[in-house]
Amino acid sequence: MKLVIAEKPSVGVALAKVIGANQRRDGYFEGNGYIVSWCVGHLVRMANPDKYDEKYAKWKIEDLPIFPEEYLYELNPKTKKQFALLKKLMQDKKVDTVINACDAGREGESIFRLVYQQAKCKKPIQRLWISSMEDQSIKEGFQNLKDGRDFENLFESAQTRSIADWLVGMNLSRLYSCLYKQNYSVGRVQTPTLNMIVQRDGEIDRFIKEKYYTVEIIGDGITLSTERIDDYEVADQLRNLIDEKIIITDVEKKEKVTRPDKPYDLTTLQREANKVFGYSAKKTLDITQKLYDKKLVTYPRTDSRYLTEDMKEMTKLLLNRLERDFQFDEKSFSSIFDNSKVTDHYAIIPTMSVEMSKLESLSTEEKNVYELIKAKLLMACSKPLIESMTKVIYEYDGFTFTANGKTVIENGFREYEIKTKELKEKILPNLSSGDELVVLDVLIQEKFTKPPLHFNEDTLLKAMEKAGADSLDKDIEVERMGLGTPATRAGIIENLINKGYVERDKKNLLATHKGTSLVAIVADEFKSAETTSHWEMKLSDIASGKFSKDEFIGAIQKTIQKTIDLYEKARK
């Protein structure tokens, strides 16, 4: 008999139904050669320092650094009962194989393996690796179970990430809290993210607006404007030199073709849901997870915006199910399939389980996110947006006046877009080079330079994704770029808010006094996006067997030791 362990009860119920484990027991299902049970999130976690030695219950600088020779794990007290059940099932003599059916990614691997290890289970592991909760996908997954040994490196990477976070958090939080008599929390990814917000707020606070001018020539149906002019007298002199009639220097006309964007990965979905609906990153992830559990969309925690080549025929059927008589554009359609750009999971798209009854039962928020995902796939497979761009140019005494016009030739993918604003056309008079234009007025416009904008969740997610990317290898997996991963970024933002380092001001994310103070005292290595991106790259290398866990942990310990020594010298 095979024991299947899912990450949460709802997934366990869905798996049991498909594989025929129909007999309900206390905390599990049984039948057809399977027992199906589940974790409830993280049942096992890393132990706090006082579990190694009681002296660590009090925070003292002289006790630092804390570098355990072996790392201890403990049960989450809230879920001890479920762990006891899983341990009992693993030890059941009729169970010969354990199937890891936790979410197919780094954290899912970790949740299962820690339970498996804590239960001291030695039975063979098989891995269910699916990207959709549809019945067909589950059936195919169970028909093609993978050898658990193939995922040893993925677990090694997950464990290394946990240990690195523990080392940074436990040592540096204690160091800075003791030094500055304030309760501070330092995180491997959290603090560099906070640093970005603090730096942006600082740029805005230090910003001094500068006055500048533009000169505008007003004609019938057209306004031509200069670039920035800093000196008012120059602008005034130019205004007075413009004649009552001018001769157009040049008219540039070109056709602009904008091809549609690719389907969503998690970060892009979170950014656009924030822009369109104002949802936080965490809220979008939670909603998408519910849609996944309801078999309406594919796996949300993905870093890829592409589908695999073998999904072409299914995607054609799906498009016609989503939109009757949908006409896809061959070039756009073909461009979303690329095996080399799909790592653990493909892009987030609707599933074939599209039924009106299911959609009608969704909450407003679930419908909103589902419609975004649906619209994105339809757009990705549609014709491009084609616009006619016109630029009218008038040159006088070294100054260039321009006016820009835009008209839509073909709406293309925008037909399916959930619009935040309408695409505005600007129609200019039909002018050609050498034409005469009657000047109705010449004005000086007083303008001011603008500061950078505060981060909101949309722009912060983008900044986290790109942070430190210049220092990474160009062929690195997208998920490992920047600060955190698509699956963890929402939690990092919420953590900063919950700990009082960042606050929401409408849509903006602002650093608090506490957050600014922490960034001011933390050593550069632990608030640098480049350092964290380098670590993410190494974690990716560990997952693919190219780098050693011990080497990675050793390097972090060395950096922590150096930081502690620096403050020790300063105190002496």
C-alpha positions as CSV (number, residue, x, y, z in Angstrom):
1,M,0.0,0.0,0.0
2,K,1.2,3.5,-0.8
3,L,0.9,6.5,1.6
4,V,0.2,9.8,-0.1
5,I,1.0,13.0,1.8
6,A,-0.4,16.2,0.5
7,E,0.4,19.7,1.7
8,K,-3.1,20.6,2.9
9,P,-6.4,18.9,3.5
10,S,-8.2,20.3,0.4
11,V,-5.6,18.9,-1.9
12,G,-5.6,15.5,0.0
13,V,-9.4,15.3,-0.5
14,A,-9.0,16.0,-4.3
15,L,-6.2,13.5,-4.7
16,A,-8.1,10.8,-2.8
17,K,-11.2,11.2,-5.0
18,V,-9.2,10.8,-8.2
19,I,-7.2,7.8,-7.2
20,G,-10.1,6.0,-5.6
21,A,-9.2,6.3,-1.9
22,N,-12.9,6.7,-1.0
23,Q,-13.1,5.3,2.5
24,R,-13.0,8.2,5.1
25,R,-11.0,7.6,8.2
26,D,-10.0,10.0,11.1
27,G,-7.5,12.3,9.4
28,Y,-7.0,10.3,6.1
29,F,-8.7,8.5,3.3
30,E,-8.1,4.9,2.3
31,G,-8.9,2.6,-0.7
32,N,-7.6,1.2,-4.0
33,G,-4.2,0.5,-2.6
34,Y,-3.7,4.1,-1.2
35,I,-3.8,5.9,2.1
36,V,-4.1,9.7,1.6
37,S,-3.3,12.2,4.3
38,W,-1.9,15.7,4.6
39,C,0.3,18.1,6.4
40,V,-1.2,21.4,7.6
41,G,1.5,23.7,6.4
42,H,4.8,23.4,8.2
43,L,4.5,20.7,10.9
44,V,8.2,20.7,11.6
45,R,10.3,23.8,12.0
46,M,13.9,24.8,13.1
47,A,14.3,25.0,16.8
48,N,15.1,28.3,18.6
49,P,18.6,28.8,20.1
50,D,17.5,28.0,23.7
51,K,16.8,24.4,22.6
52,Y,20.6,24.1,22.1
53,D,21.5,25.8,25.4
54,E,19.3,27.5,28.0
55,K,21.7,30.4,28.1
56,Y,20.5,31.6,24.7
57,A,17.1,32.3,26.3
58,K,18.6,35.7,27.2
59,W,20.1,37.8,24.4
60,K,23.7,38.6,25.1
61,I,26.4,39.8,22.6
62,E,29.0,37.7,24.4
63,D,27.1,34.6,23.4
64,L,27.4,35.4,19.7
65,P,27.9,33.9,17.2
66,I,25.5,31.0,17.5
67,F,26.7,28.4,15.0
68,P,25.3,24.9,15.8
69,E,27.2,21.9,14.7
70,E,24.0,20.1,14.0
71,Y,20.6,21.9,13.5
72,L,17.7,20.9,15.7
73,Y,14.1,20.7,14.5
74,E,10.9,20.7,16.6
75,L,7.2,20.1,16.1
76,N,4.9,23.0,15.6
77,P,2.8,22.7,18.9
78,K,-0.4,23.7,17.0
79,T,-0.2,20.7,14.7
80,K,1.4,17.9,16.8
81,K,-1.7,15.8,16.4
82,Q,-1.4,15.7,12.6
83,F,2.3,14.9,12.8
84,A,1.6,12.0,15.2
85,L,-1.0,10.6,12.7
86,L,1.5,10.9,9.7
87,K,4.2,9.2,11.8
88,K,1.8,6.4,12.7
89,L,0.8,6.0,9.0
90,M,4.5,6.0,7.9
91,Q,5.3,3.3,10.4
92,D,2.3,1.2,9.4
93,K,3.6,-2.2,8.2
94,K,1.2,-2.3,5.3
95,V,2.7,0.9,3.9
96,D,5.7,0.1,1.6
97,T,6.1,3.5,-0.2
98,V,5.5,7.1,0.7
99,I,4.4,9.5,-2.1
100,N,5.3,13.2,-1.6
101,A,2.3,15.0,-3.0
102,C,3.1,18.4,-1.4
103,D,3.3,21.4,-3.6
104,A,5.7,20.9,-6.4
105,G,8.5,23.3,-5.5
106,R,11.3,24.0,-3.0
107,E,9.0,24.7,0.0
108,G,6.7,21.8,-0.7
109,E,9.7,19.5,-0.8
110,S,10.9,20.9,2.5
111,I,7.5,20.5,4.2
112,F,7.3,16.8,3.3
113,R,11.0,15.9,3.9
114,L,11.1,17.4,7.4
115,V,8.1,15.4,8.4
116,Y,9.6,12.3,6.8
117,Q,12.9,12.8,8.7
118,Q,11.3,13.7,12.0
119,A,9.3,10.5,11.8
120,K,12.5,8.6,11.2
121,C,10.9,7.0,8.1
122,K,13.1,5.0,5.8
123,K,10.6,3.8,3.3
124,P,11.1,4.6,-0.4
125,I,9.8,8.0,-1.6
126,Q,8.0,8.7,-4.9
127,R,7.2,12.2,-6.0
128,L,3.9,13.5,-7.5
129,W,4.9,16.6,-9.6
130,I,1.9,18.3,-11.2
131,S,1.0,21.9,-12.2
132,S,-2.8,21.5,-12.2
133,M,-5.4,20.1,-9.8
134,E,-7.6,18.9,-12.7
135,D,-8.5,15.2,-12.5
136,Q,-6.7,14.4,-15.8
137,S,-3.5,16.1,-14.5
138,I,-3.7,14.2,-11.2
139,K,-4.2,10.9,-13.0
140,E,-1.3,11.4,-15.3
141,G,0.9,12.5,-12.3
142,F,0.2,9.2,-10.5
143,Q,0.9,7.3,-13.7
144,N,4.2,9.0,-14.0
145,L,5.5,9.2,-10.4
146,K,9.1,10.3,-10.1
147,D,11.8,8.8,-7.9
148,G,12.1,10.7,-4.7
149,R,15.9,10.5,-4.9
150,D,15.8,12.8,-7.9
151,F,14.7,15.6,-5.6
152,E,17.5,15.3,-3.0
153,N,19.2,18.4,-4.3
154,L,16.0,20.4,-4.2
155,F,15.5,19.6,-0.5
156,E,19.2,20.4,0.1
157,S,18.5,23.8,-1.4
158,A,15.4,24.3,0.8
159,Q,17.2,23.2,3.9
160,T,20.2,25.5,3.1
161,R,17.8,28.4,2.6
162,S,16.2,27.8,6.0
163,I,19.6,27.5,7.8
164,A,20.9,30.7,6.1
165,D,17.7,32.5,7.2
166,W,18.1,31.1,10.7
167,L,21.8,32.1,11.0
168,V,21.2,35.6,9.8
169,G,18.0,36.1,11.8
170,M,19.2,34.7,15.1
171,N,22.7,36.2,15.1
172,L,22.1,39.7,13.7
173,S,18.8,40.3,15.3
174,R,20.4,39.7,18.7
175,L,23.5,41.7,17.8
176,Y,21.7,44.9,16.8
177,S,19.0,44.5,19.5
178,C,21.7,44.3,22.2
179,L,23.9,47.0,20.8
180,Y,21.1,49.6,20.3
181,K,18.7,48.5,23.2
182,Q,15.8,48.1,20.7
183,N,14.0,45.0,19.5
184,Y,15.3,44.6,15.9
185,S,14.6,41.7,13.5
186,V,17.2,41.2,10.7
187,G,16.4,38.9,7.7
188,R,18.4,37.6,4.8
189,V,15.8,38.9,2.3
190,Q,13.7,41.1,4.5
191,T,16.4,43.6,5.3
192,P,17.6,44.3,1.7
193,T,14.0,44.8,0.7
194,L,13.5,47.3,3.6
195,N,16.7,49.0,2.5
196,M,15.3,49.6,-1.0
197,I,12.2,51.3,0.5
198,V,14.3,53.4,2.9
199,Q,16.6,54.5,0.1
200,R,13.6,55.5,-2.1
201,D,12.0,57.4,0.7
202,G,15.3,59.2,1.3
203,E,15.6,60.2,-2.3
204,I,12.1,61.7,-2.1
205,D,12.9,63.5,1.2
206,R,16.1,64.9,-0.2
207,F,14.6,65.9,-3.5
208,I,14.7,69.6,-4.3
209,K,12.3,70.6,-7.1
210,E,13.7,72.7,-9.9
211,K,11.8,75.1,-12.0
212,Y,12.1,75.0,-15.8
213,Y,10.1,76.2,-18.8
214,T,8.9,75.0,-22.2
215,V,7.8,77.3,-25.1
216,E,4.6,76.2,-26.9
217,I,3.4,77.2,-30.4
218,I,-0.3,76.9,-30.6
219,G,-1.8,76.2,-34.1
220,D,-5.1,75.0,-35.3
221,G,-5.5,71.5,-33.8
222,I,-1.8,71.2,-32.8
223,T,0.6,72.4,-30.1
224,L,4.3,72.1,-30.7
225,S,6.5,72.3,-27.6
226,T,10.3,72.6,-26.8
227,E,12.2,70.4,-24.4
228,R,13.2,71.8,-21.0
229,I,14.7,75.3,-20.9
230,D,16.2,76.4,-17.6
231,D,16.5,80.1,-18.1
232,Y,13.2,82.1,-18.3
233,E,14.9,84.9,-20.3
234,V,16.0,82.5,-23.0
235,A,12.4,81.1,-23.1
236,D,10.9,84.6,-23.3
237,Q,13.3,85.7,-26.0
238,L,12.5,82.6,-28.0
239,R,8.7,83.2,-27.6
240,N,9.1,86.8,-29.0
241,L,11.1,85.5,-32.0
242,I,8.4,83.2,-33.3
243,D,6.6,84.6,-36.4
244,E,2.9,84.6,-37.1
245,K,3.5,81.8,-39.6
246,I,6.0,79.0,-39.5
247,I,7.2,76.4,-42.0
248,I,7.1,72.8,-40.7
249,T,10.6,71.3,-40.9
250,D,9.7,67.6,-41.0
251,V,6.9,65.2,-40.4
252,E,7.8,61.6,-39.3
253,K,5.3,58.9,-39.7
254,K,5.7,55.3,-38.7
255,E,3.7,52.3,-37.8
256,K,4.2,50.9,-34.3
257,V,3.5,47.2,-33.8
258,T,3.2,46.1,-30.1
259,R,3.1,42.4,-29.7
260,P,1.1,41.0,-26.7
261,D,2.7,40.1,-23.4
262,K,3.2,36.5,-22.3
263,P,0.9,34.7,-19.8
264,Y,1.4,35.3,-16.1
265,D,4.0,34.2,-13.7
266,L,3.2,34.8,-10.1
267,T,5.0,38.1,-9.7
268,T,3.5,39.7,-12.8
269,L,0.0,38.5,-11.8
270,Q,0.6,40.1,-8.3
271,R,1.8,43.3,-9.9
272,E,-1.2,43.7,-12.3
273,A,-3.8,42.7,-9.6
274,N,-2.3,45.4,-7.5
275,K,-2.5,47.9,-10.3
276,V,-6.0,47.0,-11.5
277,F,-7.8,46.0,-8.2
278,G,-5.4,47.3,-5.5
279,Y,-4.9,43.8,-4.1
280,S,-1.8,43.2,-2.0
281,A,0.7,40.6,-3.2
282,K,-0.3,38.2,-0.4
283,K,-4.0,38.6,-1.2
284,T,-3.5,37.8,-4.9
285,L,-1.4,34.7,-4.0
286,D,-4.1,33.5,-1.5
287,I,-6.9,34.1,-4.1
288,T,-5.0,32.3,-6.9
289,Q,-4.2,29.4,-4.5
290,K,-8.0,29.1,-3.9
291,L,-8.6,29.1,-7.7
292,Y,-5.9,26.4,-8.0
293,D,-7.6,24.3,-5.3
294,K,-10.9,24.7,-7.1
295,K,-9.2,23.3,-10.3
296,L,-9.8,26.6,-12.2
297,V,-6.2,27.7,-12.7
298,T,-2.8,26.1,-12.9
299,Y,-0.2,26.1,-10.1
300,P,0.4,29.7,-8.9
301,R,3.9,29.7,-7.4
302,T,5.6,29.7,-10.8
303,D,8.5,31.8,-12.1
304,S,7.8,31.0,-15.8
305,R,5.7,32.9,-18.3
306,Y,5.8,30.1,-20.9
307,L,4.0,26.8,-21.6
308,T,5.6,23.6,-22.8
309,E,5.6,22.5,-26.5
310,D,3.3,19.5,-25.7
311,M,0.6,21.8,-24.5
312,K,-0.2,23.4,-27.9
313,E,-3.3,21.3,-28.9
314,M,-4.7,21.5,-25.3
315,T,-4.2,25.3,-25.4
316,K,-6.1,25.6,-28.7
317,L,-9.1,23.7,-27.1
318,L,-8.8,25.9,-24.0
319,L,-8.9,29.2,-26.0
320,N,-12.1,28.2,-27.7
321,R,-13.6,27.1,-24.4
322,L,-12.7,30.5,-22.9
323,E,-13.9,32.5,-25.9
324,R,-16.3,31.1,-28.5
325,D,-14.8,31.3,-32.1
326,F,-11.6,32.7,-30.8
327,Q,-9.2,33.5,-33.6
328,F,-5.6,33.2,-32.4
329,D,-2.6,34.8,-34.1
330,E,-0.2,32.1,-35.2
331,K,3.0,34.1,-34.3
332,S,1.7,35.2,-30.9
333,F,0.4,31.7,-30.2
334,S,3.7,30.0,-31.1
335,S,5.7,32.4,-29.0
336,I,4.3,31.3,-25.7
337,F,5.6,27.8,-26.0
338,D,9.3,27.2,-25.0
339,N,10.5,24.2,-23.0
340,S,13.8,25.9,-22.2
341,K,12.0,28.7,-20.3
342,V,9.9,26.4,-18.1
343,T,11.6,25.2,-14.9
344,D,9.5,23.7,-12.1
345,H,6.1,24.9,-13.5
346,Y,4.7,26.6,-16.5
347,A,2.8,29.9,-16.7
348,I,-0.5,30.5,-14.7
349,I,-3.4,29.9,-17.1
350,P,-7.0,28.8,-16.7
351,T,-7.6,25.0,-16.8
352,M,-9.9,23.0,-19.0
353,S,-12.4,22.8,-16.0
354,V,-14.2,25.9,-17.1
355,E,-17.9,25.5,-16.1
356,M,-20.3,28.5,-15.7
357,S,-21.6,27.0,-12.5
358,K,-18.1,27.0,-11.0
359,L,-17.4,30.5,-12.1
360,E,-20.8,31.8,-10.8
361,S,-20.0,30.4,-7.3
362,L,-16.8,32.4,-7.0
363,S,-16.4,35.4,-4.8
364,T,-16.0,38.8,-6.5
365,E,-12.3,38.8,-5.7
366,E,-11.9,35.3,-7.1
367,K,-13.8,36.3,-10.2
368,N,-11.5,39.4,-10.6
369,V,-8.3,37.4,-10.5
370,Y,-9.7,34.6,-12.6
371,E,-10.7,37.1,-15.3
372,L,-7.2,38.7,-15.2
373,I,-5.6,35.2,-15.8
374,K,-8.1,34.4,-18.6
375,A,-7.7,37.8,-20.3
376,K,-3.9,37.4,-20.2
377,L,-3.9,34.1,-22.0
378,L,-6.4,35.4,-24.6
379,M,-4.3,38.5,-25.1
380,A,-1.1,36.5,-25.3
381,C,-2.5,34.5,-28.3
382,S,-4.0,37.5,-30.1
383,K,-2.9,39.8,-32.9
384,P,-0.6,42.7,-32.1
385,L,-1.7,46.3,-31.4
386,I,-0.9,48.4,-34.5
387,E,-0.7,52.2,-34.2
388,S,0.1,55.0,-36.5
389,M,2.6,57.4,-34.9
390,T,3.1,60.9,-36.2
391,K,5.8,63.4,-35.1
392,V,5.6,67.0,-36.4
393,I,8.9,68.9,-36.1
394,Y,9.7,72.6,-36.3
395,E,13.2,73.8,-35.8
396,Y,14.2,77.4,-35.0
397,D,17.6,78.8,-34.0
398,G,18.8,75.5,-32.4
399,F,15.5,74.8,-30.7
400,T,13.3,71.9,-31.7
401,F,9.5,72.1,-31.3
402,T,7.6,68.8,-31.6
403,A,4.0,67.5,-31.4
404,N,3.2,63.8,-31.3
405,G,0.1,62.1,-32.6
406,K,-1.2,58.6,-32.3
407,T,-4.1,56.7,-33.9
408,V,-5.0,53.0,-33.6
409,I,-5.0,51.0,-36.8
410,E,-5.8,47.6,-35.3
411,N,-6.8,47.1,-31.6
412,G,-5.4,43.6,-31.6
413,F,-4.9,42.1,-28.1
414,R,-6.4,45.1,-26.4
415,E,-9.8,43.8,-27.3
416,Y,-9.4,41.3,-24.4
417,E,-7.6,43.6,-21.9
418,I,-9.1,44.4,-18.5
419,K,-8.4,48.1,-18.9
420,T,-7.3,50.4,-16.2
421,K,-7.5,53.3,-18.6
422,E,-8.6,53.8,-22.2
423,L,-6.0,54.0,-25.0
424,K,-6.2,57.6,-26.0
425,E,-5.8,58.7,-29.6
426,K,-4.3,62.0,-30.4
427,I,-5.1,63.1,-34.0
428,L,-3.0,65.8,-35.5
429,P,-3.8,67.9,-38.6
430,N,-2.6,66.4,-41.9
431,L,0.7,68.2,-42.3
432,S,3.8,67.6,-44.4
433,S,7.3,68.9,-44.5
434,G,7.4,72.4,-45.9
435,D,3.7,73.2,-45.0
436,E,2.9,76.5,-43.5
437,L,1.2,76.7,-40.1
438,V,-0.6,79.8,-38.8
439,V,0.5,80.6,-35.3
440,L,-2.5,81.4,-33.1
441,D,-0.4,82.0,-29.9
442,V,3.0,81.4,-28.3
443,L,3.1,80.5,-24.6
444,I,5.7,79.9,-21.9
445,Q,4.8,77.0,-19.6
446,E,6.3,77.0,-16.1
447,K,7.0,73.5,-14.9
448,F,8.8,71.7,-12.0
449,T,10.9,68.5,-11.9
450,K,9.2,65.7,-10.0
451,P,10.6,63.5,-7.3
452,P,10.7,59.7,-7.7
453,L,7.5,57.9,-6.7
454,H,7.2,56.0,-3.4
455,F,7.1,52.2,-3.8
456,N,3.8,50.5,-4.0
457,E,3.3,46.7,-4.2
458,D,3.4,46.7,-8.0
459,T,6.7,48.7,-8.2
460,L,8.3,47.0,-5.2
461,L,7.6,43.5,-6.6
462,K,9.2,44.6,-9.8
463,A,12.2,46.1,-7.9
464,M,12.6,42.9,-5.8
465,E,12.5,40.8,-9.0
466,K,15.2,42.9,-10.6
467,A,17.3,43.8,-7.6
468,G,20.9,42.8,-7.9
469,A,20.2,41.0,-11.2
470,D,23.2,42.7,-12.9
471,S,25.5,40.7,-10.7
472,L,23.9,37.4,-11.6
473,D,24.9,35.0,-14.3
474,K,22.9,35.7,-17.4
475,D,21.6,32.1,-17.8
476,I,20.4,31.9,-14.2
477,E,16.8,30.7,-13.6
478,V,14.4,33.7,-13.4
479,E,13.0,32.5,-10.1
480,R,16.4,33.0,-8.5
481,M,16.9,36.5,-9.6
482,G,16.5,39.4,-7.2
483,L,15.2,39.3,-3.7
484,G,13.3,36.2,-2.7
485,T,11.3,34.1,-5.1
486,P,7.8,34.6,-6.6
487,A,6.4,32.3,-3.8
488,T,8.1,34.3,-0.9
489,R,7.9,38.0,-1.9
490,A,4.4,38.6,-0.7
491,G,5.2,37.2,2.7
492,I,8.3,39.3,2.9
493,I,6.3,42.5,2.3
494,E,3.7,41.5,4.9
495,N,6.4,40.6,7.4
496,L,7.9,44.1,7.1
497,I,4.5,45.6,7.7
498,N,3.7,43.3,10.6
499,K,7.0,44.0,12.3
500,G,6.5,47.8,12.1
501,Y,9.3,48.5,9.6
502,V,7.0,49.6,6.8
503,E,3.5,51.0,6.7
504,R,0.8,51.3,4.0
505,D,-0.2,54.8,3.1
506,K,-3.1,54.2,0.6
507,K,-1.3,52.3,-2.1
508,N,2.2,53.5,-1.1
509,L,4.7,51.5,1.1
510,L,6.6,53.8,3.4
511,A,9.5,53.0,5.8
512,T,8.7,53.8,9.4
513,H,11.2,55.5,11.8
514,K,12.0,52.0,13.2
515,G,12.6,50.7,9.7
516,T,14.9,53.6,8.8
517,S,16.8,53.2,12.0
518,L,17.4,49.5,11.4
519,V,18.8,50.1,7.9
520,A,21.1,52.8,9.3
521,I,22.8,50.4,11.6
522,V,22.9,47.1,9.6
523,A,26.2,46.2,8.0
524,D,26.2,46.7,4.2
525,E,26.5,43.0,3.4
526,F,23.2,42.2,5.0
527,K,21.2,45.0,3.4
528,S,22.7,44.6,-0.1
529,A,20.5,43.3,-2.9
530,E,23.6,42.2,-4.7
531,T,24.7,40.0,-1.8
532,T,21.2,38.4,-1.5
533,S,21.0,37.9,-5.3
534,H,24.3,36.1,-5.2
535,W,23.0,33.9,-2.4
536,E,19.9,33.1,-4.4
537,M,22.1,32.1,-7.3
538,K,24.0,29.7,-5.1
539,L,20.8,28.2,-3.7
540,S,19.8,27.6,-7.3
541,D,23.2,25.9,-7.9
542,I,22.7,23.7,-4.9
543,A,19.2,22.6,-6.3
544,S,20.9,21.6,-9.5
545,G,23.8,19.9,-7.8
546,K,26.4,22.5,-8.8
547,F,27.3,23.8,-5.4
548,S,27.8,22.5,-1.9
549,K,25.5,23.3,1.1
550,D,28.4,23.2,3.5
551,E,30.3,25.7,1.4
552,F,27.3,28.1,1.3
553,I,26.7,27.9,5.0
554,G,30.4,28.3,5.7
555,A,30.5,31.5,3.7
556,I,27.5,33.0,5.5
557,Q,29.0,32.1,8.9
558,K,32.2,33.8,7.9
559,T,30.4,37.0,7.0
560,I,28.4,36.9,10.3
561,Q,31.6,36.3,12.3
562,K,33.3,39.2,10.6
563,T,30.4,41.5,11.4
564,I,30.3,40.5,15.1
565,D,34.1,40.9,15.3
566,L,33.8,44.4,13.9
567,Y,31.4,45.5,16.6
568,E,33.4,43.7,19.3
569,K,36.5,45.8,18.3
570,A,34.5,49.0,18.3
571,R,33.2,48.2,21.8
572,K,36.7,47.6,23.2
